[in-house]
Amino acid sequence: MFNNQAYMTKGFQSEIPAITQVIIFDCLEKSRQSLEEMDYLQIFQLKKICSNGTVLQEILHKQEVPAFEESILLELPEDQIINTKVYIIDDGDHHTFLLASEY
């Protein structure tokens, strides 16, 4: 899975900051290399959190079957920290990066 042509929706391209896109791509590739089995649906929950007075971007990567969850915290400029959900869906021919609101 996820070893085929990749596409991004306009919403993903325009609303997800470039640095966050790169982190999502890296997380997907890391999972592809380390997980024995991947769900066709990968979920990335992006959330703005505050820790010790510092605003951080949390990226929670998960899948349902088999269960998998990993969280990353990034210190980014505050104007690049967003709250949204991203799906990556593999249909066999290709995989698509999209906002959950575009599904």
C-alpha positions in Angstrom: 0.0 0.0 0.0 1.0 3.6 -0.6 3.7 2.5 -3.1 1.9 4.1 -6.1 1.2 7.5 -7.6 0.3 10.2 -5.1 -2.1 13.1 -5.6 -3.0 16.1 -3.4 -6.3 17.9 -3.4 -6.4 21.7 -3.8 -7.5 22.0 -0.2 -4.6 20.0 1.1 -2.1 22.0 -1.0 -3.5 25.4 0.0 -4.4 24.8 3.7 -1.6 22.6 5.0 1.7 24.6 5.4 4.6 23.2 3.3 6.6 22.1 6.4 3.6 20.2 7.8 3.1 18.5 4.4 6.7 17.3 4.4 6.2 15.9 8.0 3.0 14.1 6.9 4.9 12.6 3.8 7.7 11.5 6.1 5.3 9.9 8.6 3.6 8.0 5.8 6.9 6.7 4.4 8.2 5.8 7.9 5.0 3.8 8.5 5.2 2.2 5.1 8.7 0.9 6.0 8.0 -0.1 9.6 4.5 -1.4 9.8 3.7 -5.0 8.6 0.2 -4.0 7.5 -1.3 -0.6 6.6 -4.9 0.4 6.5 -6.0 1.9 3.2 -7.0 5.0 5.2 -4.4 6.9 7.1 -5.6 9.7 9.4 -3.6 12.7 10.5 -5.2 14.9 13.2 -3.5 18.3 13.4 -4.1 20.2 16.6 -2.7 23.4 18.2 -1.6 22.7 21.7 0.1 24.7 24.4 2.8 23.2 26.6 4.7 25.3 29.2 3.7 28.5 27.5 4.8 27.3 24.0 2.4 26.9 21.2 3.0 23.6 19.4 1.6 21.7 16.4 0.6 18.2 17.3 0.3 15.7 14.5 -1.5 12.5 15.5 -1.1 9.8 12.9 -3.3 6.8 13.2 -5.0 4.0 11.4 -7.8 1.7 12.5 -6.9 -1.8 11.2 -4.5 -2.9 12.5 -4.5 -0.3 15.3 -1.7 2.2 15.2 -1.2 5.6 16.7 1.8 7.9 16.9 2.1 11.6 17.9 4.6 14.2 16.9 5.0 17.7 18.4 6.5 20.5 16.4 7.5 24.0 17.3 6.4 26.1 14.3 5.7 29.7 13.8 2.2 30.3 15.3 0.7 31.4 11.9 1.6 27.9 10.5 -0.1 25.9 13.3 -3.5 24.7 12.3 -6.4 22.5 13.5 -7.7 20.1 10.9 -7.9 16.5 9.9 -6.1 15.0 6.9 -6.9 11.7 5.2 -4.7 9.7 2.9 -6.6 7.1 1.0 -5.1 4.4 -1.1 -7.4 2.9 -3.7 -4.9 0.5 -5.2 -4.1 2.7 -8.3 -3.0 5.8 -6.4 -3.2 7.5 -3.0 -4.7 10.9 -2.3 -3.9 13.5 0.3 -7.1 15.4 1.2 -8.7 17.3 4.0 -11.4 15.4 5.9 -13.8 18.2 4.9 -13.2 17.4 1.3 -14.2 13.7 1.7 
